[in-house]
Amino acid sequence: MRSIHLYLLSAISLSSAVLAAPTKTGKGSFKIQRRRISARSLGGGAAELGKAYRKYGWDVPTALSDKSSTHKSLALGDPKDPDDDTGNIPADEEEGDVSFLAPITVGGQPLMMNFDTGSSDLWVFSTSLPAEQQALGHSIFDPAKSRTFQPLQGASWKITYGDNSFARGTVGTDTVDIGGAKVEGQAIELATTVADSFLEDTKADGLVGLGFGSLNTVKPQKQKTFFENVMPSLDKPVFTANLRHHELGSYEFGKIDESQFEGPITYTPVDASSGFWQIESKSFAIGNGETQTNPNATPAIIDSGTTLILADDGVVKAYWGQVEGAEVNEDGVTFPCNTQLPDFHIALGPTYMASVPGDLMNYMRVSNGARGVCFGGLQSNSGGSKQIYGDVLFKSQFVVFDGANKTVGFAPHK
């Protein structure tokens, strides 16, 4: 029988010095902190746009296909900050907020993982991969070195993207520890075959899916997510994402830290039928302008595993139409870097309007020159059936995921 224990670890000693002792915030809550230790590389905007298209099964324009690889980070030095004596587990920030990574252990083995509210699989690079793929820089999970790993006979998993790239493998159960919370018997998906696109990001060792279990890909029986398994033991059946631009931030399970946001949290119902944290988003505003209706608004997914905001075409054209020099191309919206961008206001549910400051709408510089060209944080969903609200939104909002009530709450960061 699966058992769940919350406990306080006094220290974790790792040769890489990436992990520190975890923070235990209460009897039924725990926190995983992140911090910036790497710089962004040029050209990553189009790559992230292409990645999002593939994730949701949308056609990737040819112009994006040529730029769809993940770019390498530039290290800023030793990831262990000598001035950091908080005893918290940091999470590693890639390429100017491209990806928020956080440490976990599986069967006692440390891994750096993407936390993804837009999927529901917990999968890792494993020793079942071909030797040449194990030698690319990932930390590799070895079930033979775990005393608690058990194979799940007859079970398999496969994630397929729209461009037919995929990752697949076998399934087992093991003890998963995230920030001081331990789930015994958690389903772990071991990669045995992965497409090249999954290998290029050598900093991430796998993914922790935090969507609903109905989205899980394990066959013949879907498996619960880590959050679903740990939720009954939490003080509150929630986790929060407090992700900030070039600042400390965290994921926290079981607690809502009121010191991290302004005003009340506004909750909106989630349509969980597809497994996503999906809400309605039917209006927007630009700068100090009046609120506009998006007449053909598609539902919006709150997705920490996507970097950009991908909105309906009408919203994207309206916003960038207010920016002098902005160009809308197949490989994304770009604009002169010396342009001051207007704030972007977007409805999250029927009553709450989130404000994303204009400086966050500038995702990154993609070329130098007299003025330089920058890549927009707001991009088109290319006529897709969903709007995807990724980390550009998270950097402006404290977000609460309520698993019991199936709601998402929002409030601006302090």
N, C-alpha and C positions, 0 to 999 in steps of 0.2 A: 504494500500500500504506500502511496506517495505520502511523505510527511514534509512539513514545511517548518523550518526553524529560523527565527530571527536571533542573531547573536552579535556580540561585539568582538571584533578581532583587534588584538592589541597591536599587531604589525604584520605586514607582508614583506618578506625580504626577497627581492628579485634582482638578478644580476644586471638587468637592463636599466634599473633605477627609474622606470617609467611609472610603476605603481607605488603608492604609499599606503599607510594604514587607512582603512575606510572610516568614514564618519557614520556613527550610529546615532540617529536623531531622536529616538524614542523607542518604546517597547514595540510598537508596530509601525515604524517608519524608518526609511533609510535614504541616504543621499549619495549621488555620484557627481562629483564636481568636474568641471572642465577648465582648461586654461590654454592660452595660446603659446605654442612652442615652435611654429613653423610659418614661413612666409608663403604667399601665393605665387603661382607662376603665371606668366602671360598666356592668353589664349584659352583659358579654361571655361569661359562663358558659353561658347558654342558647344563645347564638350558636355557641359552640364545640361544644356538644352536637349542635345541628342540623347543623353542618358535618360532624361525624363520621358521623351517620346517613346523610347524603347520599353521603358518600364510599364507604360500603360498601353502598349500595343498599337501605338499610332505610327503611321508611315513617317519615316525619317527622310526629309529632303536630301537630295544628293549633296548639296552644299554642306549639310551637317554631317553626313556620313564620313566625309574626309576629315572631320575635326572631332570625332566622337570619342577619342581616347582621353583618359584621365591624365593630367599633367603632373609631373613630379614636383614635390615640395622642395623648398630651400631651407635647410635646417638653420635655426637661429642659435644653435649651441646645445649644450647638455640639457636634455629634457627635465632633469631634476633641478628645480630652482633652489639654490642654497638658502634663500630667504623664506622659503615656504615651510613653515613649521606647524601648519594647521592640522596635520594628521589626516587630511582628506584625500580621497582618491581623485586625482585630476583626470580630466578627459582631454584628449589631444585634438587640437584644432588644425585642420589641414587647409592649406592654400587659401588664406583669406576667407575663412568660413565656408569653404566648399563642403566640408564634411565634419560633423561633430563625432569624435570617437570617444569611447569610454571603456575602461578596463573591466573585465569579468574573469572568473576562473571557471573552467569546466573540468571536472575530475581533478582539481588541484592545479591545472595547467593555465597559466596566464595568457589571455588573448585581448587584443584591442578590437573593439567591435563598433559598427554602426548601429545606432538605435533608430529604428525605422517605424514610425506610426502608420506608414503606408503599405505594410506587408505583415505577415503573421508566421513566418518561418524563423527558427533559430538554427542557422547553419554555419558550419565552420570549415576551413581548409583542413584536410586530414591527410594522414599518411597513406590513404588509399589512392591519392592522386599520383600520376606519373612522377618519377623522380625529378625530371627536369622542371616540372611545375612547382615542386616543393622547394626548389632552390632559388626562388625569385625574391625572397625577402620576407615572406609572410611567416608568422609564427604558426606552426603546424600542430594540430591536435592529434595526439597519438593515443588511441583507446587502449593499447597494450600497456601503457604506463599509468592507467587509471585503475584503482582498486574498486571503483564503484560503477564502472561502465558495464552496461548490459545490452547486447544487441536486441533489437526488436525484429524478431524473425518475420520475414515476408514483407516487411514495410520498405517503402521507397519514397523518394520525393523528387520533384523536378520543377524548376522555375524556368519559364520560357518567355523571352521578350519578343516584342513585335518584329524585330529583325532576325528572328530565329536563333539568336544567341541564347544559351541556356546554361544552367548549372543543375546537376542531379547527383544522386547518390543513395546511400543506405541510411538507416535510422537506428538509433539506440537510445538508451536513457542513461543519464548520469547526474551527478550533483552539480548544480550551477550556483555560483555565489556572485551576487552583484551588490557591492557596497555594504556588505554585512548581512544580507538576506540570503539564505540558502534554501534552495528547492531540491529535494532528493527525488530522483525519478523523473526529472524533466526530459522531455523529448529533445534529442540533439540530432541534427541532420548533418551527416558527414559527406562532404563533397568527394566524389570519385572522378567526376568529369566536369570541367568548366570551360566555357568559351574564353578566348583571349581577353575579351573586354572585362571579365571578372578578375583577371590576373594583374592588370596594369596598375591598380591601386595597391601598392605593396604595403601601405601602412595599415590597412584594414584587414583583419584576419577572419572576418565573417560578419554576420548580421544578426541582431536581436529584433525580431518582428514584434511590434506592439499594437498591431491591429486586432481585429476580432478573430477567434479561432475558425470561423467559417471560411476564412480566406486561406487557411493553412493548406499546403499542397501535399502533405503526406497521404499515401494510399497504402492499404485499403481503408484506413480510418484516420480522419483528421485528428491532429493533436492540439492540446491547449497551449497557449502562449505562456511565457514566464509570468506575465502580469496576471493572467487569469488564474494561474496556479497559486501565486502568492497573495492575491487579493483578499481571501478570507482571513488572513492573518494580519492585515493592515489596520491601523487605527481608523483610517478612512479608505474607502474603495477607489482610490484615485492615484494617478501619478501626474506630475507636473513637469513641464519643459520651461526652463528659465534660461534661454539661450541668448547670448548677447554678442554684439559686434565688437571683437577685439577686447573683450572683457571676460572676467570670470562668469561662469554660468553653471547650471546644474540640471540634472534630472533628479526628482525626489518622489519617492513612493510612500503613500500613506499619510501625507501631511501637505497642507497648503500654507506656505510661509508668507504671512501677511506683510512682512517687512520688505517684500520684493516687488510690490506693485502698488499702484495708486487707485483709490476709489474702490467701489464694489466690483466683484467679479460678475459678469453677465453670462449666463448659461443659455445655450441654445440646443434644441433637440438634435440628436444624431439619427440618421437613417443607417442602421448597421446591417441592413439586409444583404449587402454585398461584401461585408467584412471590413469596410473602411469607416473611418471617422468622417462621415459625410454630412454636410450641412447645406442649407440653402444660402445663396449669396446673390441678391437680385438688384443691388444698387451700388453706386460709387460716386465719388466726387473728386475733383482735381483742384489742388491748392485751396483758394478761398472761394471756389465756385460753388454753385448750387448742386444739390444731390441729383444725380441722373439715374434713370431706370435702365437696367439692362433687360430689354424686352424678351429676349430669347435666352435668358440665363440658364446655364447648365449647373448642376450641383457642384459643390466645392468639397475637395478632400483636404483635410488638414494633415499634411505629410511632412514629418521631420526628415524623411529620407530623400526628399527632393530639395534642391538648393534654391531654385527660383520661384517666383510667382508666375504661373501659367494661367492666363485668363482668357475669356472669350474675345474673339477678334474685335468686336465693337468697343469693348473696354480698352483694349490695347491701342487701337487706332485713336480713340478719344484722348487718352493720356499723352501719347507721344506726338499727337497733333499739336499739343501745346508747347512742344520743345523745339526750338529753332535748331535746324541742322540734323534732327533725328532722321535716320534712315531705316526703313523696314525691309529686310531682305530675308531670303530663305534660311540663312544661317544666323538669324536673330536681329533684334533691334540694336543699333549702335547710335552714338551721338558724340558731339565734341566734348571732351573731358572738362573744358572750362565753362560748361553750361551749368547754371544753377537750376537743379530740377525741382519741380513743385512737389509738395506732399501728395501722397496718394491715400485716399480714404475709401475703404471697402467694407460693405455690409457683411457681417458674420452672423447669420441668422436674421430674424425679423426685427430686432430692436437695437443691436449693437453695431456701431460703425468704428472700425479700427483705423488708426492713422499711422501710416508708414512715412517717416520723415524723408524728405527728398534726397538727403545724402545716402540713405540706404537703398534708394532706387538706382543708384550708380553701383552696379555689381563689381566691375573691375575694369582696369585699363587693359586694352588689347593691342594697342600700337602706340608708338611714340611719334614725335613729329612736332610741328609748330604748335598745334593745339592738342594733339593726341586724340585717340578714338577710344571710347569706353563702351562697355557692354551693359545693357539695361537689366535691372533686376526684375522688371516686368516684361514678360514675353507672351507670345500667342500660344494657345493650346491647339492651333492649327485646325480648328473645327472639330476637335475631339469632344467626346460626350461628357467630359468633366472639366472643371477648373481645378488646378492643383496649387494649393497655397503652401509653399515650402519655407525654407529658412529665412528668406528675406522678410516674410511676415513675422516669423518667430522672433527675429531680432528686435522687433518693436513691441511684442506682446508677451505677457506672462500667460501661459496656456495650461488649463486644467483638463485632464481626461478622466471623466467619471465613469468607471466601468459598470457600476451598479445601476445608475440612473440613465446610462447611455446618453450623456450630454457632454458638450465641450464648453468650457468657460474661458473668458478672455478679460484681461485688464491690461492697461499700459504699464510698462516697466517704470519703476521709480528711477 
